[in-house]
């Protein structure tokens, strides 16, 4: 199958969700079991593990990690669930290859440090796995992203980024409003990753969050690997929480695409100041020079004329916010002030309505149907939906609602922003991972209440 045919068929398969009656979507037997494996059982992986264990349609056949402490936590989760213990693979950094060779699962979820995502995705596809769910980010370099796209096409397989914010309840209610035309024609969007990660990037080597200023070999959990990226890289290192929902609002890769990108980076002060404040000027890490600017701002131009502004802000004191703004010819939503304004429909001219009333009214059918099932799932329930979408796609043998082209497009913002900054804030062209098929592919994300 050539590349053009692969793109066409995956688009048609996913689009069928919007037109087929519900009964036909459930052609698989009710007792269908999906054989799943989990590579990476750290704190994020354990959230996926818990959701897989909750499902009666999943057989968890294997898990893999190099950290015995994390594996011990995972074994306790399995014991508590009453499910059969999956085979555990550990011992070295390539134990995951043994897992894939022995079990050949229907689907794999990868929740490991970023630099391992590309080789593990390629390894899973080469081993014959047809469905791979990967945590963000897809790869480190731009070539990594092309390699994953080409591998998925070669194997006629599906790679889904487990981008949970696409399923956040308010985000999906606004998607419903966008599709019903409440905001008019969309003009401008904003989002980002604005999250104080200083106590994630540093800890005492024992606790996952805070209690010290160690990282790298002396750090634990994300501080063990994530902080190194702040030392050596300068760009939007985590764009997908912000851009994923925005891309769905304006049908990126499905009638629209990103054309170009330009990024700016501020000076770097936050991480150094945190080390000095918590560990003293004499601490060895006070001498580390961090390359990542405290605030990275990225502008994106789209084929249909919209503009997007993204911000990456993880090194300074601030409350958590993804900074969403969806603005059209008839009104806008901004999540920071919890406000919506719709021309001639809001209570008062030129004054914000409290967004909650609008969000309740336009609650997405997916949340209306599955909200009870999502109770207790991570991140306010939205983690349920990404695992649900992956498992249901496997059961029905259809493309995932977020595909490899989405994953590559959203994640490629990182290396592109690095290039733009390194070139003196030059505007750089955005690659078209669909090979021109964006003009013909149709929107598929959450068109029904199924997944």
Secondary structure, DSSP 8 states (H G I E B T S, - for coil): --HHHHHHHHHHHHHGGGTS-HHHHT-S-TT--EEEEEE--SHHHHHHHHHHHH-TTEEEEEEE-S-HHHHHHHHHHHHHHT----EEE-SSTTHHHHHHHHH--SEEEE-S-GGGHHHHHHHHHHTT-SEEEE-S---SSHHHHHHHHHHHHHHT-EEEE--GGGG-HHHHHHHHHHHTTTT-SEEEEEEEEE---HHHH-B-SSSSSBSS-B-GGG--GGGGTHHHHHHH--S-S--HHHHHHHHHHTTBTTTB-EEEEEEEE----HHHHHHHHHH-TTSGGGG----S-SEEEEEEEETTS-EEEEEEE-SS----B---EEEESSEEEETTTTEEEETTTSSSTTS-EEHHHHHHHT--HHHHHHTTTTTT-TGGGHHHHHHHHHHHHHHHT---SS-HHHHHHHHTHHHHHHHHHHTTS--EE---TTTTGGGT----TT-SS--
